[in-house]
């Protein structure tokens, strides 16, 4: 069990630490990462998501409906809770509150999910990870982008009414490559269509860089930020690392779902906080200090929580 856990977790923390060290040593400029961010968010990750979802058989995709529903609830409940909490308790600006909520509510499916699940389940773990990534890309990510677009002061100045701002924000919220790619892939899978070999190979070539570069970029961005640990960061970390998997466990205990789906739902919910909040903060030039501290704390804490989750679920 110890070997499997170490094999699953070590590569993730190694690449994350590599980016952190590269930033600290100034090997790469950790204050200007827009180009690397564009590589991840606009090219590599969308290609990976599209291939993963579009290559899934229609029957397999249909069978993942319960997993999609469980993960949607597990992400949206903490997301909404944290967003309201930040707005009401601290009067946090809309954009920053949305970024923090996304960091708390969206686990690191994109970079941490696939290597961890594959180490435990083998190649059959690809489909549930693709579903998890799609759920995160379809639900909390567009909500966050929508809030960020509506909070854009220039856009608000250019359009007078709230209805007009919402309509203008909907297009960028749902047309981002990282949002659009998994949606198109799911639709292609449900339609019973498949990618030809040349298209799949072409997209896989750039998509293979997504996980590693995303983790490296996350470490690079975190290296430029000061880390603080207070009760707010601790509560956010506890919500992401403890409340989410416990919420998933409660859902699968109440509703009848296959045992394998129940286990993978809890495991995916136990992943550390994702980096999308940090990357979106870079895109919209917003303060990501709190989001960065949450990701650092959640990632370090996940060494214990993930090991415990894997041991309880798969090696009792």
N, C-alpha and C positions, 0 to 999 in steps of 0.2 A: 504494500500500500504506500509506504513512504517513497519508494522509487517512482511509482506512478505520479504521485503528487508533485515530487520534485521535478520530474520530467515535464509535467504540464506547466508548472509555474516558473521554473528557472529561465526559459527563453524570454518570457514576457518581461520579467524584471531586469534581465540583462540588457535588452534593447532599450528599455525605458531609461535605465541607468546610463547607457552609452550616450543617448541624446543629452541627458542631463550633464554628464561630464564634458561632452563636446561643447556645450554652451558655456559652462563654467570656465573652461580653459580657453574660450574664445576661438576654438578651432573653426566654429561656424558662428556667425553673428546671430545671437539669440534675441535680438531686438527687431530684426527685420526678417520675418519668416513668411511673408505673404506669398512668395513664389512656391515655397515648399508646401504651404497650406493649400494653394491652388492645385498643385500636383495631386495632393491627397483627396481634397473635397470635390474637385471638378473632373478628375480623370481616373486615378487609380481606384479609389473606393467605389464610385459609381459603376465602373466596369466590373469589379469583383461582385458587387451586389446583383447586377443584371445577369451575369453568367450563372451565379448560384441559384437565383430564382427561376430564370428561364430554362435552365437545364433540369429542373425538377419535374418528374412525371406528374401528369394531371392527378392521378389517383393519390400519389404521395402528398401533393399540395392540398387536396381536399381533406385528407386525413389529418392535416395539421391545423384544422380550424380551431380545435379546443386549445391548442398551444398558443395560437394567435390571440384568442380571447383572454386567456389567463395572463399572458405577458402584457397585454394592453391594459388590463386592470391594475396589474402590479406596477406599471410605469405611471399611469395617469393619476392614481390616488396620491402617491407621494409628490408627484409634480404639482398638482393643484394645491395640496396641503402646503408645500413649501413656498409656492408663489404667494398665496394668501397670507401666510405667516410673515414673509419678508415685507410685504406691502403694508400690512396692518401693524406689525410690531416695531418695525424699523423705518417705515416710510421709504423703503428702498425704491429707487427709480424703476420704472416698468421694465426697461431693457435689462438692467442688471439683475433684477428679481427673476426675470424669465431665464436668463443664463444660469443662475444658481439653481432654479427649479429643474432645468434640463440636466444639469450636472448631477443633482440628487436623484432624479427620476429615471434617467437613461443609463443603464449599465454599459460597460465597455464591451458590447457585443462585437464591434467591428474589429478590434485588435486582440482582445483577450479571449473572446468566446470560442473562436474556431480552434486555436491550438489546445485549449483546455479540454473542450468537448471531444476533439479528435483523439487526444491522448487517452481518454477514458472509453469512448464508444467506437473509435475507429472511423472509417469513412462514412458510416451511416449517420454520424453526427453533423454532417454538412447541412442537411436539409433543415433540421430544427434551428440551427444557427442562422441560416438564411431567412427563415421565417421570423426569428427574433429581430434580425437587422431590419427586415422589411417593416415589422410592426413599429420599431423605433423611428424609422424613416417616414412612415405614413402618419403617425399620431403626434408624439411630443415634439419632434423636430419641426414640422410645419407650423405647429401652434407657436413655437418659440420664434420662428422666422417672421410669422405674421405679427406678433407683438413687437418685435424689433423694427419691422417696417413701419408699423403704425406709430412707433415712438420716434421715428426719424424726424428731427425738427425741420429739415429742409422739405421733406415730403409733406409735412403738415402745413408748412407755409405755402406750398404750391397748390394745395387743394383745400377748399373751404369746409366741406361737410364731412362728418364722420363716415357716412355711407360711401362717399367718393374715396376716402382714404382706405377704407376696408377693401373696396373693389380693386384699387390700385395695388394694395398689399397682397392680395390673394395670388396674383400671377407670380411675383418673385418667390412667394412662400412655397408654391407647389411646382415651380418650374426649375428649382435648384436641381442640378444633376444628381446629388446624393439623395434627394427625395423622389425624383422622377424615375430613376433607374430601377429600383426594386418594384415600383408599381407596374412599370411596363413589363418587367420580368414575370411578375405574378400573373398578369393578364395573358401573357404569351403562354405560360404554363397551363392556365385554366382553359385556354382556347385549344389546347392539344397540339400546339405548334412547337417546333424545335429549331434550334440554331444549327446552321450548317457548320461543318468542321472548321472551315477557314475563319468564319466569324468568331466561333468559340475560341479558337486558338489565338486569334488576334487580340481579343478582349482579355483573355486569361494572361497574356504576356504582360500587359500593363497592370492588370488587376492583382497579380501576384505580389506587386510591390506595396499594396495597400496596407496590410497589417503591420509589416515591419516599419515602413516609413511613417505610418500614423503613430506608432509607439515612440519612434525616434523623435518625431516632431513634438509629441506631448512632453517628453523629457526635455527637449530643447526649450520649449516655451516655459516650462516650470523652472528651468534653471535661471530664467531672467526675473523670477518673481520671489519676493520674500515670503517665507512660510510663517504662518502664525497658527497657533492652536489655542482656541478659547472655547467656551461652552457652545457658541453658535456653530463653529466648525465641527466640534465634537458631536453635536446633535445631528447635523447634516450627515456626518459620517455614519453615525449609528442608524439613521434612517435608511441610508443606502445599503449598508452592509448587514444589518440585522433585521430591520423592519420589513424590507422588501422580500427577502427569502421566507420570513415568517408569514407574511401576507400570502405569498404563493402557497406555502404549506397549508395555511388555513383554507384557501380556495379549493385545493385538490382534495382536502379532507371532506369538505361540504358537498362538492359536486363530483359525480362519478366520472372519472377519466381513467384511461389506461395507465397502468403502473409506470410504464416507460415514459409516458408523457408527463406524469406527475413528477418523476425524478428529474427529468430534464428541465421542467419549469422551475423547480426550486434551485437547481444548479445555476441556470442562466440568471436567475434573480439575485443570486449571491455574488455575481461578478462585481468588481469594484466600479466606482463611478467612471463614466466615459469622458472622453476628451472633447466631445462636440461643443460643449459650452465654451471651452477655451478657444477652439477654432473659430466659432462664430463671433466671439469677442474680438478676435483679431480682425475678422472681416468687417465688423461694424465699429471698430476702434472704440471699444468700451472697456472699462476696468474689469479685469479678470482675476484680481488678486484673491477674492474669496473662492471663486470657482477653482483656481489653481490650488489653494490650500486644501479644499475638499478632495480634489483628485489625489493629491499627495497623501493625505491622511487615509483616505479610503483604500488606496492602492497598498500602502504599507499594512494597514489593518487587515486587508483581505488575505494576507499570507496566512493568518490564523483562521479567519472565518471560512475561507475557501477550503483549506485543508480539513477543517472540521466537517464542512458540508459534504465534501467528497467522501470522507471516511464514513460518515453516518449513512449516506445514501447508497453507496456502491460497495463498501467493504466491511459491512457489519458481519 
